Amino acid sequence: MTSQVEPRAAGAVRALRIGLALFSAIAFFSLAADAPLLMGPEGLVPAEALFGTLRSRGASFSVLPSLFWFVTPTDVVLRALSVVGGLLCLLSAWAPATPWLALPLGFLYLSFANAGMTFYSFQWDNLVVESLVLGLFLGPRGPGRVGLFLYWWLLLRLYVEGGLAKLLWSDDWTSGVAMGNYWHTAPLPAPLVHLAAALPREAQRLMTWGTLVVEILLPPLLFVGPRARAALFVLLTGLQVAILLTANYGVFNYISMVLGLSLLVPWPSWGRERRQAALALPLLLASLVVFAARFSRDTELFPESARTISRWRVANAYHLFARVDPERDELELLGSDDGQEWGRFPWRYKPPAPPALIAPYMPRVEFRLWFATLGNRDRPPGLVVQAPEYVERLMAIWCTEPERLEALAAGPVTAPVWVSLGFRRLTLNDGEWVVEELGRHPAIWRCGEGSPKFPQVRSLLPLDLGG
């Protein structure tokens, strides 16, 4: 007899299924909007070129699992497959007897994530794949004991791994300064960030240490009993809501909240689940290998196994904001008509644009640009990060096809005559962004004369913003 959850848990099971399907569908539909610019044939990191390079080097499917080894990723194909994935996710929400869709949907999203390289390497992309695969255990009668344990195990790893990374990898959190810095440096702030930033220093320190308590000490209570799990659900949901109101991380926080609904599902009393156990064991072992490889002091522990698992993203390590930079230094795209006076590209969401609630959608270009100067405190004084290749490609598109970037902009986009890179520091003060111009890259590039190149430099030129 197949195990099933108690009738009183039917609502939690239904909400878990619908929630995971809904936000997975949003992730797929977001691909339809973004993928052509990001990884289409004329995109920032063309997937077709990636697989062509891999083939020329004798690589095979196992190196980077993706459907796009066999299907050419044209703009039309990328949009069509994204929409199909989204529609199948919605079907799984309203047709409970479709756990068989879990593996195809997981592989389809994995195909995009692996092909999209730098723009799809985020932890929420990993979480989408992993939660889609767990749908294999979410049948019409509920997850069963094996499936419920796997949902709890994912939830446990999601928080505890993040907390351990904060505790072990830097002193930002133990010293109590992390949250005070975080409000100023969160990639894409949400509307209530200015209220959080205005809290007294002692409150910031308490929030920093409280985050460690919530992420490390509280999640193991899910094994204590139903009342402890209900209380844990409230606390973890509150944490995710607070994150949502102060910063944007795509579907990550929404899926995290939905996974928390599994805490409201009672432990099934009995049932024969040998087939599910056989499927679950490799996933459990994979997660342990990834955890050991990530947190062991021996950096060579399970290296090949961990790399193989990471290519499939069925078990992942989660470690958001283990370190929090004290300053917000940002790279800016600059355009000019005369090479003397410069203006910035008018980003829609990137600061100093007003904080906005964007999630569950994620503007991946603006989010990725945040990483371009991340970690400057570890570099020698004056060292400027070399512009990533996708930034140079982005500037080339701005020069020749500015209309393709209109979805990224807050206003009209026109082609400049010259392009360059600027650097600035932003600080949140009384709800407003204070901008300190750090300077301009010495190189300037005339549009239409080859591809822009901005090598690494150690000093900047003064920046004249004429508009």
Secondary structure by P-SEA (a helix, b strand, c coil): ccccccccaaaaaaaaaaaaaaaaaaaaaaaaacccccccccccccaaaaaaaaaaacccccccccccccccccaaaaaaaaaaaaaaaaaaaaccccccaaaaaaaaaaaaaaaaccccccaaaaaaaaaaaaccccccccccaaaaaaaaaaaaaacaaaaaaaacccccccccaaaaaaaacccccccaaaaaaaccaaaaaaaaaaaaaaaccccccccccaaaaaaaaaaaaaaaaaaaacccccaaaaaaaaaacccccccccccccaaaaaaaaaaaaaaaaaaaaacccccccaaaaaaaaaaaccbbbbbccccccccbbbbbbbbbccccccccccccccccccccccccccaaaaaaaaacccccccccccccccccaaaaaaaaaaaccccccccccccbbbbbcccccccccccccccbbbbbbcccccccccccccbbbbccccccccccccc
